[in-house]
Protein backbone atom coordinates (compact mmCIF):
# COMPACT_ATOMS: atom_id res chain seq x y z
CA UNK A 1 0.00 0.00 0.00
CA UNK A 2 2.64 2.55 1.05
CA UNK A 3 5.61 1.32 -1.00
CA UNK A 4 3.92 -0.01 -4.14
CA UNK A 5 5.20 2.85 -6.33
CA UNK A 6 8.82 2.48 -5.15
CA UNK A 7 11.20 0.85 -7.61
CA UNK A 8 14.42 0.94 -5.56
CA UNK A 9 15.36 0.50 -1.94
CA UNK A 10 16.59 4.11 -1.79
CA UNK A 11 13.16 5.38 -2.85
CA UNK A 12 11.54 3.19 -0.21
CA UNK A 13 13.91 4.47 2.50
CA UNK A 14 13.15 8.09 1.61
CA UNK A 15 9.43 7.42 1.70
CA UNK A 16 9.82 5.49 4.97
CA UNK A 17 11.46 8.50 6.67
CA UNK A 18 8.73 10.81 5.41
CA UNK A 19 5.99 8.45 6.57
CA UNK A 20 7.64 8.06 9.99
CA UNK A 21 7.25 11.81 10.53
CA UNK A 22 3.58 11.68 9.51
CA UNK A 23 2.41 8.39 11.03
CA UNK A 24 4.41 8.14 14.27
CA UNK A 25 2.14 8.19 17.34
CA UNK A 26 4.26 10.91 18.95
CA UNK A 27 3.60 13.12 15.91
CA UNK A 28 -0.17 12.63 16.04
CA UNK A 29 -0.47 9.47 13.93
CA UNK A 30 -2.17 6.19 14.79
CA UNK A 31 -0.02 3.39 16.21
CA UNK A 32 -1.79 0.77 14.08
CA UNK A 33 -1.03 2.68 10.85
CA UNK A 34 2.59 3.19 11.88
CA UNK A 35 3.05 -0.53 12.63
CA UNK A 36 1.39 -1.47 9.34
CA UNK A 37 3.74 0.88 7.44
CA UNK A 38 6.80 -0.56 9.25
CA UNK A 39 5.72 -4.11 8.40
CA UNK A 40 5.31 -3.20 4.73
CA UNK A 41 8.73 -1.55 4.68
CA UNK A 42 10.41 -4.64 6.19
CA UNK A 43 8.73 -6.82 3.54
CA UNK A 44 9.62 -4.46 0.68
CA UNK A 45 11.63 -5.98 -2.15
CA UNK A 46 12.66 -3.68 -4.98
CA UNK A 47 10.85 -4.43 -8.22
CA UNK A 48 13.38 -2.93 -10.57
CA UNK A 49 12.51 -3.99 -14.06
CA UNK A 50 15.32 -4.22 -16.54
CA UNK A 51 16.13 -6.29 -19.56
CA UNK A 52 18.55 -8.84 -18.16
CA UNK A 53 19.30 -10.21 -21.64
CA UNK A 54 20.42 -6.79 -22.90
CA UNK A 55 24.00 -7.15 -21.62
CA UNK A 56 24.07 -10.95 -21.65
CA UNK A 57 26.71 -12.50 -23.90
CA UNK A 58 25.78 -16.10 -24.75
CA UNK A 59 29.21 -16.95 -26.13
CA UNK A 60 30.92 -15.78 -22.94
CA UNK A 61 28.45 -17.77 -20.85
CA UNK A 62 28.99 -20.91 -22.93
CA UNK A 63 32.77 -20.52 -22.61
CA UNK A 64 32.39 -20.11 -18.86
CA UNK A 65 30.28 -23.25 -18.48
CA UNK A 66 32.67 -25.20 -20.73
CA UNK A 67 35.48 -24.57 -18.20
CA UNK A 68 33.73 -27.12 -15.97
CA UNK A 69 33.39 -29.81 -18.69
CA UNK A 70 36.09 -32.09 -17.30
CA UNK A 71 34.44 -32.32 -13.88
CA UNK A 72 32.06 -35.17 -13.12
CA UNK A 73 29.38 -35.59 -10.47
CA UNK A 74 29.27 -31.86 -9.71
CA UNK A 75 26.42 -29.36 -9.80
CA UNK A 76 27.37 -25.87 -11.03
CA UNK A 77 25.14 -23.13 -9.61
CA UNK A 78 25.11 -19.48 -10.59
CA UNK A 79 23.89 -17.75 -7.43
CA UNK A 80 23.77 -13.98 -7.69
CA UNK A 81 27.31 -13.00 -8.77
CA UNK A 82 28.93 -16.16 -7.35
CA UNK A 83 29.56 -19.53 -8.98
CA UNK A 84 29.16 -22.52 -6.64
CA UNK A 85 30.29 -26.13 -7.20
CA UNK A 86 28.47 -28.80 -5.18
CA UNK A 87 28.60 -32.58 -4.98
CA UNK A 88 26.05 -34.61 -6.89
CA UNK A 89 28.02 -37.77 -6.16
CA UNK A 90 29.40 -37.94 -2.62
CA UNK A 91 33.03 -36.80 -2.53
CA UNK A 92 33.09 -35.58 -6.14
CA UNK A 93 34.39 -32.10 -5.30
CA UNK A 94 36.97 -33.51 -2.88
CA UNK A 95 38.30 -36.00 -5.42
CA UNK A 96 38.51 -33.30 -8.10
CA UNK A 97 39.76 -30.47 -5.86
CA UNK A 98 43.02 -30.00 -7.81
CA UNK A 99 41.10 -29.68 -11.08
CA UNK A 100 38.72 -27.19 -9.44
CA UNK A 101 41.62 -25.13 -8.07
CA UNK A 102 43.20 -25.01 -11.53
CA UNK A 103 40.12 -23.40 -13.14
CA UNK A 104 40.76 -19.75 -13.93
CA UNK A 105 37.81 -17.50 -14.69
CA UNK A 106 38.37 -14.00 -16.02
CA UNK A 107 37.42 -11.33 -13.44
CA UNK A 108 36.88 -13.95 -10.70
CA UNK A 109 39.03 -14.99 -7.74
CA UNK A 110 40.47 -18.49 -7.63
CA UNK A 111 38.23 -21.25 -6.24
CA UNK A 112 37.71 -21.32 -2.48
CA UNK A 113 36.09 -23.96 -0.32
CA UNK A 114 33.28 -22.95 2.05
CA UNK A 115 33.48 -25.54 4.81
CA UNK A 116 30.10 -24.84 6.41
CA UNK A 117 28.34 -24.94 3.04
CA UNK A 118 30.47 -27.88 1.89
CA UNK A 119 30.91 -26.39 -1.58
CA UNK A 120 33.51 -24.60 -3.68
CA UNK A 121 32.85 -21.08 -4.92
CA UNK A 122 34.23 -18.42 -7.24
CA UNK A 123 33.67 -14.78 -6.25
CA UNK A 124 34.19 -11.67 -8.40
CA UNK A 125 37.61 -10.00 -8.03
CA UNK A 126 36.08 -6.72 -6.83
CA UNK A 127 33.79 -8.41 -4.26
CA UNK A 128 34.50 -7.51 -0.63
CA UNK A 129 33.02 -9.65 2.10
CA UNK A 130 31.11 -7.62 4.67
CA UNK A 131 30.44 -10.43 7.14
CA UNK A 132 30.38 -14.20 7.30
CA UNK A 133 26.96 -15.51 6.44
CA UNK A 134 25.45 -18.16 8.67
CA UNK A 135 22.98 -19.08 5.94
CA UNK A 136 23.02 -22.47 4.31
CA UNK A 137 23.72 -22.63 0.59
CA UNK A 138 20.02 -23.33 -0.04
CA UNK A 139 19.08 -20.16 1.88
CA UNK A 140 21.61 -18.15 -0.15
CA UNK A 141 20.13 -19.60 -3.35
CA UNK A 142 16.60 -18.64 -2.37
CA UNK A 143 17.74 -15.11 -1.48
CA UNK A 144 19.74 -14.36 -4.63
CA UNK A 145 18.21 -16.71 -7.19
CA UNK A 146 19.92 -19.69 -8.76
CA UNK A 147 20.48 -21.37 -12.11
CA UNK A 148 22.14 -24.78 -11.90
CA UNK A 149 23.82 -27.15 -14.34
CA UNK A 150 25.20 -30.65 -14.03
CA UNK A 151 28.78 -31.34 -15.04
CA UNK A 152 28.15 -34.54 -16.96
CA UNK A 153 28.80 -34.96 -20.66
CA UNK A 154 25.58 -33.08 -21.46
CA UNK A 155 24.79 -30.04 -19.37
CA UNK A 156 21.20 -29.71 -18.19
CA UNK A 157 19.44 -26.75 -16.64
CA UNK A 158 17.75 -27.67 -13.35
Backbone as a ProteinNet text record, in pm:
[ID]
protein_1_A
[PRIMARY]
XXXXXXXXXXXXXXXXXXXXXXXXXXXXXXXXXXXXXXXXXXXXXXXXXXXXXXXXXXXXXXXXXXXXXXXXXXXXXXXXXXXXXXXXXXXXXXXXXXXXXXXXXXXXXXXXXXXXXXXXXXXXXXXXXXXXXXXXXXXXXXXXXXXXXXXXXXXXXX
[TERTIARY]
81.4	0	87.4	180.9	264.1	379.5	437.3	560.6	541.4	418.5	391.6	448.4	467.1	520.5	672.6	736.1	882	947.3	1048.6	1120.3	1252.6	1312.4	1441.9	1432.5	1530.9	1536.5	1558.7	1635.8	1659.3	1529.3	1446.2	1316.5	1230.5	1232.4	1153.6	1203.5	1335	1391	1350.2	1355.2	1315.4	1168.7	1085.3	943.3	920.4	994.7	982.5	1008.6	1113.7	1146.2	1033.4	982.1	873.1	749.2	717.2	599.3	617.4	739.2	764	726	759.7	725.2	574.3	503.1	358.1	280.4	322.8	241.3	282	394.5	441.2	342	310.3	213.5	254.3	381.8	426	403	383.1	359.6	210.9	126.8	-17.4	-77.2	4.1	-46.7	-101.9	-161.7	-217	-110.1	-100.6	-1.9	-24.1	-149.4	-179.1	-130.9	-150.3	-103	49.5	112	258.6	316.3	259.1	304.8	281.7	169.3	139.1	242	275.7	374.4	512.2	550.4	679.6	685.4	579.2	572.5	586.6	520	531.4	673.5	736.8	873.4	969	953.7	1040.7	1022	902	873	902.5	939.7	961.9	1079.5	1056.8	1162.6	1156.5	1267.9	1265.6	1218.4	1135.6	1084.8	1141.4	1272.4	1337.7	1322.6	1265.7	1250.5	1357.4	1430.1	1531.7	1543.5	1596.1	1612.5	1742.5	1734.1	1854.9	1930.4	1862.8	1930.2	2004.3	1982	2041.7	2194.6	2254.9	2400.1	2453.6	2367.3	2407.4	2476.8	2594.3	2670.5	2668.1	2595.4	2578.1	2709.7	2793.2	2921.5	3010	3014.1	3092.5	3039.3	2905.2	2844.8	2877.3	2866.7	2898.9	3044.2	3134.7	3276.8	3300.7	3226.8	3239.1	3194.2	3079.4	3028.3	3120.1	3179.1	3266.7	3394.8	3431.4	3548	3529	3404.3	3372.9	3346.9	3369.1	3339.3	3410	3533.7	3609.5	3566.1	3488	3443.8	3323.7	3317.5	3206.1	3143	3010.8	2938.3	2927.1	2930.3	2927.3	2814.1	2746.8	2642.4	2702.3	2686.9	2737.1	2618	2625.4	2514.3	2560.9	2486.4	2511.2	2414.3	2469.2	2389.4	2429.2	2341.4	2377.2	2499.1	2608.2	2731.3	2835.4	2801.5	2893	2866.9	2969.6	2956	2989.8	2897.1	2915.9	2927.9	3013.6	3028.6	2993.7	2893.6	2846.9	2855.8	2859.5	2859.7	2722.8	2721.8	2604.8	2633.8	2753.7	2801.6	2887	2868.2	2939.8	3091.9	3157.6	3302.6	3354.6	3266.2	3308.9	3395.6	3357.5	3438.8	3571.4	3572.1	3697.4	3794.5	3744.3	3829.8	3882.8	3811.7	3851.3	3899	3940.3	3976.3	4091.5	4188.5	4301.8	4255.3	4165	4110	4027.3	3952.2	3871.6	3962.3	4068.7	4162.2	4232.4	4247.8	4320	4232.6	4102.2	4012	4033.2	4057	4075.7	3964.6	3891.6	3780.7	3815.3	3806.1	3837.1	3748.5	3808.1	3742.3	3684	3730.5	3688.4	3811.5	3796.3	3902.5	3916.8	4028.9	4047	3943.3	3923.4	3822.8	3857.8	3756.2	3771	3668.6	3701.3	3609.2	3540	3407.6	3328.4	3293.2	3363.7	3348.5	3208.7	3144.8	3009.9	2907.3	2927.7	2834.2	2873.6	2993.2	3047.2	3042.4	3091.3	3091	3204.2	3251.2	3350.9	3279.2	3345.6	3284.8	3390.1	3344.4	3423.4	3352.1	3425.5	3367.4	3432.8	3360.8	3419.5	3541.7	3637.1	3760.6	3730.9	3635.1	3607.6	3511.2	3470.9	3378.9	3452.8	3393.8	3449.6	3347.2	3390.1	3302.1	3275	3147.7	3111.1	3101	3055.1	3043.9	3030.5	3053.7	3038	2892.1	2836.7	2696.4	2678.9	2576.6	2545.2	2437.1	2401.1	2298.4	2354.4	2265.1	2302.5	2307.4	2365.4	2371.8	2231.8	2140.6	2002.4	1935.5	1963.7	1908	1966.8	2096.5	2160.9	2098.3	2075.2	2013.4	1874.4	1795.3	1659.8	1661.5	1763.2	1774.1	1813.6	1916	1974.4	1930.5	1859.6	1821.3	1931.3	1895	1992.3	1956.5	2058.3	2047.7	2156.2	2119.1	2214.5	2229.2	2349.2	2382.2	2453.6	2445.8	2520.1	2643.1	2752.1	2878.1	2899.4	2800.4	2815.1	2848.7	2845.6	2880.4	2780.8	2654.7	2558.2	2504.8	2520.2	2478.7	2328.1	2263.6	2119.6	2085.3	1990.6	1944	1846.6	1867.1	1774.8	1657.2
-118	0	126.7	135.3	255.1	255.6	138.9	132	72.6	63.1	-1.2	74.5	205.7	284.8	293.9	240.8	248.4	140.8	179.7	85.4	40.9	127.6	94.5	103.5	45.4	50	193.1	271.8	411.4	492.3	469.2	537.6	497.9	368.2	318.5	376.7	388.7	446.6	592.2	667	808.5	820.9	739.9	741.7	697.4	598.3	548.7	662	739.1	850.3	954	985	1081.4	1030.9	902.4	844.7	833.7	812.1	806.4	939.3	1049.3	1180.8	1204.2	1148.3	1168.3	1071.6	943	839.1	803.2	851	814.3	864	778.4	818.8	946.2	969.9	1091.5	1216	1198.3	1311.6	1325.8	1251	1262.7	1153.2	1056.5	947	833.1	736	618.6	510.1	445.5	339.2	223.8	189.7	77.4	106.1	230.9	267.8	267.3	315.4	319.1	177.7	87.1	-52.7	-118.7	-91.3	-146.8	-98.9	30.9	87.7	24.9	6.7	-56.2	-199.2	-272.8	-410.9	-416.3	-325.4	-320.3	-285.3	-193.3	-155.1	-272.7	-347.7	-463.8	-570.5	-581.5	-682.4	-632.6	-504.6	-445.5	-511	-547.7	-598	-512.8	-452.9	-367.8	-444.3	-380.7	-443	-368.5	-361.8	-292.9	-379.6	-322.7	-398.9	-354.4	-450.7	-422	-543	-521.9	-629.2	-700.3	-813.9	-884.4	-944.6	-965.8	-1020.9	-914.8	-787.8	-679.1	-687.6	-710.1	-714.7	-857.5	-955.9	-1095.3	-1142.2	-1200.6	-1250	-1403.1	-1465.1	-1609.9	-1683	-1629.8	-1694.5	-1695.4	-1585.4	-1577.5	-1676	-1684.1	-1777	-1921.5	-1955.4	-2091	-2123.8	-2029.4	-2052.3	-2069.7	-1997.8	-2011	-2149.5	-2193	-2325	-2435.8	-2416.4	-2520.2	-2538.2	-2441.3	-2457.5	-2572.9	-2607.2	-2711.6	-2847.3	-2857.8	-2981.3	-3104.6	-3092.7	-3209.2	-3263.5	-3189.4	-3232.3	-3325.1	-3422.2	-3517.2	-3526.5	-3542.4	-3558.8	-3430.3	-3316.6	-3186.4	-3102.7	-3029.4	-2935.6	-2795.7	-2723.2	-2587	-2494.3	-2404.3	-2313.2	-2169.3	-2090.8	-1947.8	-1880.8	-1832.1	-1774.8	-1628.1	-1539	-1397.6	-1376.2	-1323.1	-1299.8	-1407.5	-1508.4	-1616.4	-1739.6	-1822.7	-1953.1	-2057.2	-2148.8	-2252.1	-2388.9	-2474.7	-2612.7	-2703.4	-2790.1	-2879.6	-3024.7	-3115	-3258.3	-3305.1	-3380.8	-3461.2	-3601.6	-3650	-3777.4	-3746	-3821	-3793.8	-3796	-3689.4	-3679.7	-3633.2	-3596.6	-3557.8	-3432.2	-3333	-3210.4	-3235.5	-3320.7	-3351	-3424.2	-3522.2	-3600.1	-3518.2	-3411.7	-3329.7	-3190.6	-3178.3	-3047.5	-2981.5	-3058.6	-2999.6	-2944.8	-3015.3	-2967.8	-2840.9	-2836.5	-2718.5	-2599	-2622	-2512.9	-2459.1	-2542.8	-2500.8	-2420.6	-2415.2	-2340.1	-2191	-2119.5	-1975.5	-1909.2	-1821.2	-1750.1	-1602	-1541.5	-1399.7	-1315.8	-1225.2	-1132.8	-1201.4	-1322.9	-1395	-1438.7	-1447	-1499.3	-1648.9	-1704.7	-1849.3	-1919.8	-2047.7	-2124.8	-2131.3	-2119.8	-2131.7	-2232.2	-2297.8	-2396.3	-2334.5	-2341	-2294.7	-2417.5	-2433.9	-2553.7	-2574.8	-2469.6	-2484.1	-2517.4	-2467	-2494.2	-2619.4	-2668.5	-2788.5	-2777	-2663.7	-2639.1	-2542.9	-2551.3	-2459.7	-2340.9	-2224.3	-2107.7	-2018.8	-1944.9	-1842.2	-1710.1	-1610.4	-1478.5	-1376.5	-1270.2	-1167	-1102.1	-1059.5	-1000	-877.6	-795.2	-672.3	-691	-814.2	-840.9	-829.8	-757.6	-751	-807.8	-899	-965.2	-871.7	-850.6	-761.6	-836.7	-959	-1042.5	-1187.4	-1278	-1420.4	-1459.5	-1511.5	-1551.1	-1683.7	-1691.3	-1815.8	-1893.1	-1842	-1907.6	-2033.6	-2128.9	-2246.9	-2207.6	-2293	-2263	-2255.6	-2337.3	-2333.5	-2200.7	-2146.4	-2016.3	-1905.2	-1913.8	-1815.5	-1821.6	-1943.1	-1960	-1898.4	-1919.6	-1864.1	-1711.6	-1655.9	-1510.6	-1445.5	-1501.3	-1436	-1495	-1606.2	-1670.8	-1764.3	-1866.2	-1968.9	-2034.7	-2054.6	-2136.9	-2242.4	-2368.9	-2477.7	-2566	-2623	-2714.7	-2834.2	-2946.9	-3064.9	-3078.4	-3123	-3133.6	-3272.7	-3325.8	-3453.6	-3421.3	-3520.3	-3495.9	-3400.7	-3404.9	-3308.4	-3224.2	-3094.9	-3003.5	-2985	-2987.1	-2971.5	-2863.1	-2778.6	-2674.6	-2737.8	-2712.9	-2766.8	-2675.9
0	0	0	94.7	105.1	4.2	-21.7	-99.9	-239.3	-285.8	-414.4	-533.5	-521.9	-632.9	-630.5	-527	-514.6	-599.8	-674.7	-761	-698.4	-615.8	-555.5	-404	-339.1	-193.5	-144.7	-217.5	-179.1	-179.8	-280.4	-285	-165.5	-132.9	-20.5	111.5	126.9	249.7	265.5	155.9	160.5	200.3	137.6	170.1	314.4	360.4	497.4	597.4	575.5	666.6	669.1	550.6	541.3	614.7	592.7	657.5	808.6	854.2	998.5	1063.7	998.3	1053.1	1055	958.8	951.1	1039.2	1039.7	1103.2	1246.1	1292.6	1427.3	1532.5	1630.6	1734.5	1809.9	1826.7	1895	1811.2	1681.8	1590.5	1556.6	1626.1	1604.2	1518.1	1475.7	1393.2	1477.3	1410.7	1479.2	1487.1	1600.2	1621.2	1524	1497.9	1408.4	1265.6	1218.8	1085.3	1078	1183	1187.8	1182.9	1260.1	1263.4	1127.6	1066.5	933.9	831.4	835.8	743.9	766.8	893.4	924.6	871.8	887.6	839.7	688.2	619	472.8	429.2	502.1	467.6	485.8	594.3	618.7	511.5	457	354.1	212.9	200	67.7	-3.1	-128	-215.5	-341.3	-378.6	-498.4	-621	-699.7	-821.7	-941.8	-946.3	-1056.9	-1180.4	-1282.8	-1406.3	-1504.2	-1553.5	-1653.9	-1743.9	-1859.7	-1956.1	-1926	-1857.8	-1815.7	-1934	-2046.8	-2163.7	-2243.8	-2212.6	-2289.9	-2289.4	-2172.8	-2161.6	-2155.8	-2177.7	-2165.3	-2292.3	-2276.4	-2390.3	-2384.9	-2475.8	-2474.7	-2498.9	-2584.7	-2612.5	-2488.5	-2417.2	-2293.5	-2190.8	-2179.8	-2085.1	-2122.2	-2248.3	-2293.3	-2262.2	-2289	-2260.7	-2111.2	-2030.7	-1885.8	-1840	-1886.4	-1848	-1899.5	-2016.6	-2073.3	-1991.9	-1907.8	-1820	-1721.7	-1693.9	-1597.4	-1663.5	-1795.3	-1869.4	-1816.2	-1774.4	-1730	-1595	-1521.5	-1388.4	-1400.1	-1309.7	-1312.1	-1174.9	-1172.6	-1047.4	-968	-1037.5	-971	-1027.2	-938.6	-979.9	-977.6	-1088.3	-1103	-1086.2	-987.5	-961.1	-972.1	-1048	-1059	-961.9	-851	-743	-727.9	-770.8	-768.6	-856.7	-800.4	-876.7	-848.7	-769.5	-734.7	-820.7	-832.6	-898.1	-792.3	-766.3	-664.4	-729.7	-675.3	-719.7	-602.5	-622.9	-517.8	-563.5	-468.5	-498.3	-545.7	-654.5	-689.2	-635.8	-669.3	-615.9	-494.5	-387	-262.4	-284.9	-242.2	-252.7	-387.1	-479	-613.7	-611.7	-533.5	-530	-460.1	-358.4	-287.6	-380.4	-452.3	-542	-659.2	-695.5	-810	-766.4	-640.8	-586.2	-661	-706.8	-781	-916.2	-980.4	-1108	-1085.9	-975.7	-943.6	-915.9	-838.5	-806.7	-930.9	-1032.9	-1153.3	-1250.9	-1226.3	-1314.3	-1291.1	-1399.7	-1392.8	-1473.3	-1406.1	-1469.4	-1470.1	-1587.4	-1602	-1510.1	-1436.6	-1344.1	-1220.9	-1190.4	-1069.9	-991.5	-859.3	-774.3	-797.9	-752.1	-762.7	-674.4	-697	-623.5	-475.8	-393.1	-248.2	-198.7	-88.8	-31.8	88.9	90.9	204.8	288.2	398.7	481.4	535.7	584.7	641.1	534.8	413.5	304.1	226.4	252.7	188.6	36	-13.3	-157.7	-192.3	-316	-368.4	-430.1	-429	-492.4	-557.3	-657.3	-724.2	-697.7	-649.9	-625.2	-717.9	-754.1	-839.6	-773.1	-853.9	-803	-717.2	-756.9	-682.8	-565.7	-536.1	-425.6	-292.4	-197.7	-63.3	33.7	115.4	210.3	327.2	358.1	467	599.3	595.2	714	669.8	761.5	729.8	746.8	642.6	644.4	717.6	797.8	867	792.4	673.3	593.7	529.5	507.2	430.6	284.2	202.2	59.2	-0.4	46.7	-3.6	31.1	149.9	187.6	101	71.8	-15.4	-154.4	-203.4	-335.2	-340.3	-235.6	-236.6	-224.7	-159.8	-147.5	-278.8	-345.8	-463.1	-595.7	-593.8	-718.6	-764.7	-839.9	-876	-1008.7	-1090.2	-1210.7	-1197.5	-1211.5	-1190	-1313	-1326.4	-1434.5	-1374.6	-1443.9	-1402.6	-1489.4	-1429.8	-1503.5	-1561.5	-1624.3	-1695.9	-1840.1	-1926	-2065.9	-2134.1	-2092.2	-2145.8	-2030.4	-2042	-1937.5	-1942.6	-1824.5	-1819.5	-1719.1	-1754.4	-1664.2	-1566.9	-1437.2	-1335.3	-1317.1
[MASK]
++++++++++++++++++++++++++++++++++++++++++++++++++++++++++++++++++++++++++++++++++++++++++++++++++++++++++++++++++++++++++++++++++++++++++++++++++++++++++++++

